[in-house]
Amino acid sequence: MIKFNGITEKELGILIKEPHHIVGRAPLKVEKTDIEGSSEQVYVELGYSSIEKSFDIQILDISKVDRLLQLFTGKVKIEYQNRYTFGHFYSQIDVRRVVTIREAKISFIRDAFWYAEDIFDKSSINTGTVYSEPIIRLEKKLAAKVDISINGTRFDYEFPAGEDYVLIDCQTKNALFENLLRNRQLKIGWEYPKLNVGENEVKLHSGDCNVLFRRKDRWL
């Protein structure tokens, strides 16, 4: 059973044919360099890109077609087998009649990765199949300034007066407190921490705080 923005197939009045078609590994972008005087090439991996997918549906409740067409527009959260990703629906949708059944083909662009719904956890273990760019929550204890490294990526953060936590989003490269930017409090290079598959090293070099992770598990 697939959910779209939390809405089930049954609620949409549709039946998805072969739902597993939405699964598939996203393409890995590479930069190829020819070696002069050699038949070999050097490949540099540049990360994963989005993937084009589609699925066919049978429309069981024709009265819900308007709702269906409205839902499959723009960015949509897709949940399948206890994981979620996002799809971007921009292609046209044509409803066709086959004998007594109405059908449609839904095409979309799917994000490269799948995630599990989670809460902030002290564990830094990535149980997925590919590195992740987590949200890190630092909870202040006594020290106003902390110096931390995660898998060798080092940074420090200074808590403003009256603030007891910060969220560092390693994907968007922003530090936030109550949805307010706190990037000026964060000293870090261009690279933000990544969690490799399996266990990861977290070191507190100075200061004291709780270090928690969310969005730490990621799958292709």
C-alpha positions in Angstrom: 0.0 0.0 0.0 1.4 3.4 -1.0 0.4 6.7 0.6 0.6 10.1 -1.0 0.8 13.0 1.5 -0.6 10.6 4.0 -3.6 9.5 1.8 -4.0 5.8 1.0 -4.9 4.3 -2.4 -8.3 3.3 -0.9 -9.0 6.9 0.1 -8.1 8.1 -3.4 -10.4 5.4 -4.9 -7.6 3.9 -7.0 -5.7 0.7 -7.5 -2.0 0.9 -8.4 -0.7 -1.8 -10.7 2.6 -3.2 -9.7 3.5 -0.6 -7.0 7.1 -1.8 -6.8 7.8 0.1 -10.0 8.4 3.2 -7.8 11.5 1.5 -6.3 14.8 1.6 -8.1 18.3 2.9 -7.6 18.9 6.5 -8.6 21.7 7.3 -11.2 25.1 8.1 -9.8 26.6 11.1 -11.4 30.3 10.8 -12.4 32.9 12.9 -14.1 35.1 10.9 -16.5 38.7 11.9 -17.2 40.8 10.3 -19.9 44.4 9.5 -19.0 46.8 10.6 -21.7 48.7 7.6 -23.2 46.4 5.1 -21.6 43.2 3.4 -22.5 41.9 3.7 -19.0 39.7 6.5 -17.5 39.4 8.0 -14.0 35.9 8.3 -12.7 35.0 10.8 -9.9 31.7 10.2 -8.2 29.6 13.4 -7.8 26.6 12.1 -5.9 23.2 10.7 -6.8 20.6 12.5 -8.9 16.8 12.2 -9.1 15.2 9.4 -11.0 12.2 9.4 -13.4 9.5 6.9 -12.5 5.9 6.1 -13.3 3.0 3.8 -12.3 -0.3 2.8 -13.8 -3.6 3.2 -11.9 -7.1 1.9 -12.2 -9.7 4.5 -11.1 -12.2 2.7 -8.9 -14.2 5.8 -7.8 -14.7 8.2 -10.7 -16.1 10.8 -8.3 -12.6 11.3 -6.9 -10.8 12.1 -10.1 -10.6 15.9 -9.4 -9.0 15.2 -6.0 -6.6 12.7 -7.7 -5.5 15.3 -10.3 -5.1 17.9 -7.6 -3.0 15.6 -5.4 -0.5 14.6 -8.1 0.7 18.2 -8.7 4.0 19.5 -7.5 5.9 18.0 -4.5 4.3 15.0 -2.9 5.5 12.8 0.0 5.4 9.1 -0.9 5.3 6.4 1.7 6.0 2.7 0.9 7.1 -0.2 3.0 7.7 1.9 6.1 10.0 4.3 4.3 9.3 7.7 2.6 10.7 9.8 -0.2 9.4 12.7 -2.3 8.0 12.8 -5.8 7.7 15.8 -8.1 4.6 15.6 -10.3 4.8 17.9 -13.4 3.8 15.8 -16.4 0.3 15.8 -17.8 -2.2 13.1 -16.7 -4.7 11.7 -19.2 -7.6 9.6 -17.9 -8.5 7.0 -20.5 -11.3 4.5 -20.7 -10.6 0.8 -21.2 -13.9 -1.0 -21.7 -15.7 -0.2 -18.4 -12.6 0.8 -16.4 -10.9 4.2 -16.3 -7.1 4.2 -16.2 -4.2 6.6 -16.1 -0.4 6.6 -16.2 1.2 8.8 -13.5 4.8 10.0 -14.3 7.0 11.8 -11.8 10.5 12.6 -10.8 11.5 10.8 -7.6 14.2 12.0 -5.1 17.2 9.8 -5.0 16.9 8.6 -1.4 14.4 6.9 0.9 14.2 7.6 4.7 12.5 6.2 7.7 10.3 8.2 10.0 12.3 8.8 13.1 12.9 11.0 16.2 16.1 12.5 17.6 18.3 9.7 18.9 21.7 9.6 20.5 22.7 6.7 18.3 24.9 7.7 15.3 24.5 4.3 13.6 23.2 4.6 10.0 21.2 1.4 9.3 20.6 2.3 5.7 22.5 1.5 2.5 24.1 4.8 1.7 25.7 7.7 3.6 23.2 10.2 5.1 23.2 14.0 5.7 21.4 14.1 9.1 19.8 16.8 11.2 22.0 17.2 14.3 20.5 18.5 17.5 22.9 20.0 20.0 21.4 20.4 23.5 23.2 22.8 25.8 24.4 21.7 29.2 26.8 24.0 31.1 29.2 25.3 28.4 28.0 28.1 26.1 30.5 26.9 23.4 31.2 23.4 22.1 33.7 22.0 19.8 32.7 18.7 18.0 33.9 16.5 15.2 31.8 13.8 13.4 33.8 11.4 11.2 36.6 13.9 11.1 34.4 16.9 10.1 35.0 19.5 12.9 32.9 22.4 13.9 32.1 24.6 16.9 28.9 26.3 18.0 28.2 29.0 20.5 24.8 29.1 22.1 23.3 32.6 22.3 22.0 33.7 25.8 18.6 32.2 26.5 18.8 29.4 23.9 19.3 25.8 24.9 19.5 23.9 21.6 20.2 24.2 17.9 19.4 22.1 14.9 22.1 21.7 12.2 20.8 20.5 8.9 23.7 18.9 7.1 21.7 18.8 3.8 20.6 22.4 3.6 23.7 23.6 5.5 21.7 25.7 8.0 21.7 26.1 11.8 18.3 26.8 13.2 16.7 27.7 16.6 12.9 27.9 16.6 13.1 28.3 12.7 15.4 31.2 13.1 18.8 31.1 11.4 21.8 30.7 13.7 24.5 30.2 11.0 26.6 33.0 12.5 27.0 31.0 15.7 28.3 28.0 13.7 31.9 27.8 12.6 32.4 25.1 10.0 34.1 24.6 6.6 32.2 23.9 3.4 31.8 20.2 4.2 29.1 19.3 6.8 29.1 16.0 8.6 27.9 12.8 6.9 27.0 9.5 8.6 28.4 6.5 6.8 26.6 3.2 6.7 27.1 1.5 10.1 28.8 3.1 13.1 30.2 6.7 13.1 32.7 8.5 15.2 31.5 11.4 17.3 34.0 13.4 19.4 33.4 16.2 21.8 36.7 18.2 22.0 35.6 20.9 24.4 32.5 22.0 26.1 29.6 19.7 27.0 26.3 19.1 25.2 24.0 16.3 24.1 24.4 15.3 20.5 21.4 13.7 18.8 20.6 12.7 15.2 17.5 12.6 13.0 17.3 11.6 9.4 20.4 9.4 10.0 19.3 6.3 8.1 19.1 6.5 4.3 18.4 4.0 1.5 18.8 4.1 -2.3 
